[in-house]
Amino acid sequence: MGRGRRAPSRPWVAGALLVALAGAGFGLYWFQPWKLWVDETVQEALPVTAGTPATPSGTPSPDASPAPSPAGPVTVASGELISHEHATSGTVRLVQLADGSHVVRLENLDTSNGPDLRVWLTDAPVVEGRAGWHLFDDGEYVSLGRLKGNKGSQNYVLPAGVDPGRYRSVSIWCDRFDVSFGAAALARA
């Protein structure tokens, strides 16, 4: 009676397939390539707040009569976005509101979507080309939060205690890959 020949078992094939699937899953999570084809548009109005007269210490004066609110928010500095890692355009404005708080406003923003994008207020210079891609985490910066959308106009509030005069640029920063998508030098108004 003849015995059939049994196919050799190859456990390494199953292991290699498992490693390949895990690698593909990690790569998809890390790079998130689908975001290159998905745009998120955000259209926010510039916030307007009513100021209350304050004492030199910054606390409201109990006997102060209400002063008329300014006609609107005041642009303290502004600049045009330039492209770095990805094509980026739009205007950045540093705006002081009537209550003395500040916001960074991105207007007509148009950039690529990507993983872990942030808006950074930095003390770094804005340099064109590849030389400017990695400068913004070398010095002092304040993360104003996740980019709300890769297109449109949106506002980012400066945290209390941040002196906007210490910073001279804004970057759309990819925290995952430590690279600027685009940036604007802030010229004082």
FENLINCOR-V6872 format. One line per field, one symbol per residue. ss: DSSP state (a for helix, b for strand, c for the rest). phi: phi as a letter, one per 40 degrees, with the letter a starting at -180 (. if undefined). A space follows every 10 residues. Layout:
BEGIN
ss->???
phi->???
END
This chain:
BEGIN
ss->cccccccccc aaaaaaaaaa aaaaaaaaaa acaaaaaccc bbbccccccc cccbcccccb cccccccccc cccbbbbbbb cbbcccccbb bbbbbbcccc cbbbbbbbbb ccccccbbbb bbccccccca aacccccccc bbbbbbcccc bbbbbbbccc cccaaaccbb bbbbccccbb bbbbbcbbc
phi->.ccccccccb cccccccccc cccccccccc cfccccbbbb bbbbcccbbc cbdbcdcgcc ccbccdcccc dicbccaaab cbcbcbdaah bbbcbccdcg cbbcbcbfca accacfcbbb cbccccbcgc cccbccccbc abcchcccac bhbabbcccd gcccccbbab bcbcccbfac caabccccc
END
